Amino acid sequence: VGSLLAVLLALNGPLHDLSDGYLFSAHMVQHLVLTLVVPPLLLTGLPGWMVDALLQPALARRVPGLLVRAVTRPLPAFAVYAAALVGWHLPGPTNIALEVHGWHVVEHLMLLVAAILGWWPILSPSRLAPPLPYAAQLLYLFVFGMPMTVVAAMITGAERVLYPFYEAAPRIADLTPLADQRLGGVIMWVPSGLIPLAAFTVVFFRWVAAEADEPA
């Protein structure tokens, strides 16, 4: 329920209107919700039997089964997430998505699916495609925030406006296009470190609790 409400709030109402017509920073809030809020809530909330029922038909076939097992493993999952995140924040793809609504829908769907794969090694509820052991989860989370940090640093440190769509957009809140762009970069930068850190802390204490529960 939390994940669906987050999608509803991110892609509808005032945030949607600000993102689509006025502020790059509002657009980055959308991307932050779609990549760092919705996927962990969704994977935490889905029951394992439901996920396994959806995966079972694919895993029963050779090629789809190999694909599912491949993309839910840590290196491919991280690579897909990083490629989608970096690719859709380059000036060319972003401007196309802003100019053509259909591509904007594709952008958001790709970011959401890639982020679900990125979180899978940590929060998978499935027994057929299980999460990593706790120690490996900690290592994975150590690098998980790096792609968004790189993108945020690129955007925040830019000396010119990277996205012509927002340069030409009507000005609100007394933000110049460059100030709005830098605000969007900061909005991405801070949570990209804090949310994986929070997940790291939770995983660590789960690991400690699991070790304590083991019989001597």
C-alpha atoms as one frame of an Amber mdcrd trajectory, in Angstrom:
protein
   0.000   0.000   0.000   2.832   2.374   0.841   4.555   1.768  -2.485   1.347
   2.334  -4.458   0.596   5.539  -2.558   4.141   6.738  -3.258   3.641   6.103
  -7.001   0.298   7.921  -6.900   1.768  10.975  -5.172   4.876  11.056  -7.389
   3.128  10.777 -10.757  -0.052  12.751 -10.116  -1.115  16.071  -8.678   1.102
  19.081  -7.930   4.424  17.215  -8.113   3.558  15.860 -11.569   2.530  19.318
 -12.809   5.668  21.000 -11.457   7.857  18.282 -12.946   6.275  18.256 -16.392
   6.145  21.984 -16.916   8.283  24.003 -14.554  10.980  22.593 -12.273  13.820
  20.159 -12.835  14.101  19.795  -9.050  10.502  18.499  -8.891  11.379  15.990
 -11.610  14.266  14.720  -9.498  11.951  14.287  -6.512   9.853  12.023  -8.755
  12.898   9.972  -9.733  13.990   9.746  -6.118  10.616   8.331  -5.093  10.546
   5.890  -8.023  14.036   4.513  -7.337  14.631   4.759  -3.582  11.157   4.701
  -2.014   8.751   2.646  -4.135  10.967  -0.442  -4.805  11.954  -1.199  -1.175
   8.366  -0.704  -0.009   7.061  -2.903  -2.830   9.514  -5.751  -2.248   8.992
  -5.585   1.516   5.225  -5.666   1.151   4.823  -8.402  -1.469   4.305 -11.889
   0.006   6.855 -14.456  -1.098   4.260 -16.949  -2.353   2.857 -14.343  -4.744
   6.279 -13.497  -6.172   7.162 -17.180  -6.564   3.846 -17.843  -8.312   4.717
 -15.121 -10.824   8.289 -16.351 -11.311   7.530 -20.076 -11.512   6.289 -20.142
 -15.156   9.400 -18.297 -16.349  11.777 -20.420 -14.281  10.202 -23.597 -15.658
  11.466 -22.661 -19.149  15.115 -22.724 -20.047  15.743 -19.294 -21.591  13.341
 -17.207 -19.442  14.568 -19.079 -16.366  18.195 -18.275 -17.121  17.265 -14.633
 -17.722  15.367 -14.324 -14.416  18.194 -15.948 -12.462  20.745 -13.716 -14.196
  19.074 -10.329 -13.728  18.243 -10.949 -10.070  21.870 -11.671  -9.155  23.856
  -8.784  -7.673  26.198  -7.779 -10.506  23.612  -7.825 -13.344  20.955  -6.239
 -11.124  23.313  -3.442 -10.119  24.470  -2.968 -13.723  20.891  -2.633 -15.016
  20.038  -0.164 -12.254  23.168   1.922 -12.805  22.763   1.980 -16.608  19.130
   3.107 -16.400  19.886   5.742 -13.789  22.858   7.238 -15.609  21.365   6.879
 -19.088  18.071   8.596 -18.323  19.797  11.572 -16.686  22.014  12.368 -19.648
  20.855  15.559 -21.396  19.780  13.862 -24.639  17.461  11.164 -23.244  16.058
  13.505 -20.582  15.148  16.199 -23.108  13.496  13.650 -25.418  11.439  12.320
 -22.496  10.343  15.847 -21.604   9.369  16.730 -25.157   7.518  13.463 -25.947
   5.096  12.234 -23.292   5.278   8.614 -24.447   9.019   8.557 -23.853   8.472
  10.142 -20.447   6.269   7.180 -19.503   8.955   4.798 -20.788  11.585   6.660
 -18.750   9.660   6.283 -15.514   8.818   2.623 -16.166  12.452   1.790 -16.922
  13.694   3.585 -13.817  11.124   1.800 -11.656  11.832  -1.684 -13.055  15.602
  -1.156 -12.936  15.373   0.047  -9.325  13.297  -3.006  -8.344  16.063  -5.192
  -9.799  18.655  -3.073  -8.005  16.948  -3.631  -4.646  16.239  -7.320  -5.337
  19.496  -8.743  -3.868  18.626  -6.996  -0.586  14.862  -7.308  -0.254  13.745
 -10.210  -2.430  10.782 -12.026  -0.823  11.227 -14.987  -3.185  12.602 -18.430
  -2.372  13.173 -19.109  -6.082  15.311 -15.972  -6.563  16.415 -15.284  -2.983
  18.308 -12.302  -1.553  22.018 -12.351  -0.784  23.366 -13.502   2.595  23.611
 -10.686   5.129  27.361 -10.174   4.776  27.074  -9.872   0.980  24.124  -7.508
   1.361  26.312  -5.128   3.361  28.948  -5.146   0.626  26.283  -4.602  -2.024
  24.760  -1.662  -0.177  28.204  -0.102   0.147  28.226   0.528  -3.633  24.490
   0.759  -4.263  24.271   4.531  -3.862  27.246   5.302  -6.098  25.418   5.614
  -9.473  22.980   8.202  -8.146  25.812  10.025  -6.369  27.732  10.244  -9.664
  24.670  11.551 -11.514  23.924  14.059  -8.746  27.526  15.306  -8.731  27.443
  15.749 -12.524  24.218  17.752 -12.335  25.132  19.834  -9.288  28.585  20.706
 -10.549  27.538  21.679 -14.085  28.364  25.287 -14.980  25.557  25.554 -17.533
  21.982  24.376 -17.873  22.020  20.784 -19.152  18.339  20.506 -20.033  16.989
  23.088 -22.543  13.379  22.151 -21.729  13.699  23.565 -18.218  15.736  26.536
 -19.407  12.745  27.583 -21.522  10.121  26.685 -18.904   8.196  29.440 -17.066
   9.995  30.547 -13.913   8.391  30.025 -10.511   9.685  30.267  -6.944  12.330
  32.801  -8.088  14.639  29.981  -9.183  16.858  30.503 -12.192  17.223  27.444
 -14.468  20.769  26.818 -13.193  19.765  27.190  -9.531  16.834  24.836 -10.106
  19.173  22.320 -11.744  21.623  22.480  -8.841  18.785  22.098  -6.341  17.697
  18.971  -8.226  21.220  17.607  -8.002  21.359  18.194  -4.246  17.936  16.579
  -3.819  19.356  13.455  -5.479  22.741  13.610  -3.753  21.722  13.603  -0.088
  19.128  10.762  -0.112  21.334   8.660  -2.404  23.685   8.338   0.561  21.220
   8.361   3.443  18.736   5.743   2.215  21.361   3.045   1.449  22.972   3.907
   4.804  19.634   3.328   6.550  19.243   0.024   4.693  22.823  -0.916   5.643
  21.979  -0.306   9.318  18.812  -2.424   9.151  20.629  -5.302   7.422  23.449
  -5.166   9.968  21.083  -5.478  12.925  19.126  -8.246  11.180  22.401 -10.109
  10.741  23.266  -9.634  14.413  19.794 -10.837  15.451  20.035 -13.882  13.169
  23.442 -14.798  14.624  22.073 -14.453  18.151  19.119 -16.735  17.330  21.365
 -19.573  16.121  21.815 -22.368  18.651  25.212 -22.438  20.352
